[in-house]
Structures are given as C-alpha cells and as structure tokens.
Amino acid sequence: MCKSLKIIGISILILILCRGWIYRNLIHYSQVGKRESITITNKNLQKEIQKQVENKSLDIHQIADIATTITNTTLHFSTKKASRNPNLLYTSGKANCVGYAAMHNGVANYLIQQNKLSNRIKTQHLIGQIFIFGIDLHDFFDHPFFRDHDFTTIKDFETGETIFIDPSVSDYLRINSVTSDTK
C-alpha cells in the first residue's frame, strides 16, 4: 500500500512538473481566423503596463511574460457573454477565451508600440481550432461557446522566433506557450 502511494505521488508530481511539455505534445492549435487588435486607452491599464516595464529592455519573451502576467492577474474566466475590449475588461475582470486573447494581444501591442519595436515584433489575436491527437475537440460540442478558441502569437522578425500563447490556459494551468502550425 505504501509503495503504491509513493508511485502515485511521484506520478502526480511528474505530471504537474511536466504539464507544459505534455500539453504542447498532445494538444495542437490550428488558425482559422484573426481578430483585430483593440488599442489600450484605459489610463489605469496603461499605468499598470508601465509599472511592469520599469527598467527593462524588452524582447519577445519579456513582452509575452508581461502581457501574460497582466492578463492573468486582471481576468477571471466566465462562460457567460463578456466584452472583448481590454479597456473594459480591466475594470470588469470577467472574460471568456476571446477576452483573454484580446487583453493579452492589446497589452503586447501596447508594449511593442511604446518601446518602438513595431518594425521588429508583431502580435496577433488568432481564432483557432484545438486538436488532441489530431482530433478536433470542437466536433464534440454543440454549444456555440465551443465553436472555436482564441489564442495569440508574438513573432520576432529579427530572430525568426514565434511564441503561441493561450492566455486562458495560461491562467488556469500555468502553461505559458502552446503549439500551433500557424505561420
């Protein structure tokens, strides 16, 4: 009995520690569309972003980390209809996957523009399908809420590096990057 509990405990610990790797190797995102970015105009949100940037030289990873931190600390997931405007979400705090991606993308765009990196780094708010073992998960749900799933991408054209982020998964599972075939 004691040996079985140790094996179960070690297995759970490995799953927790390797959850990002497991997720990225089992689950794949495929882009089916894009959404327009919404400019950050909320003065309190702008101040929050500036506070996170102090004395940092930004690269693609720091932009992703700051956008993720602000999104995860600001928003709470809701299955109800919610705004996708990050300026309103900063106050309401309730969002679905569309709002999470809009907030993440808006914060990343604000950082890119404020730090004059627009010629080098781009971010996009994407609409996608999620596949597990090559099977489209959306086929198993009839509700319109599960029609698609939003995520973001940040690309550094100088280095060629691209990061795909699902902000709602990041908030709940602490998995900060996902796998996609998007170019």
Secondary structure, DSSP 8 states (H G I E B T S, - for coil): -HHHHHHHHHHHHHHHHTHHHHHHHHEEEEEEEEE-------HHHHHHHHHHHTT----HHHHHHHHHHHHHHH-EE-SS-----HHHHHHH-EE-HHHHHHHHHHHHHHHHHHTT-TTTEEEEEEEEEEEETTEEGGGG--SGGGS-EEEEEEEETTT--EEEE-HHHHHHH----B-B---
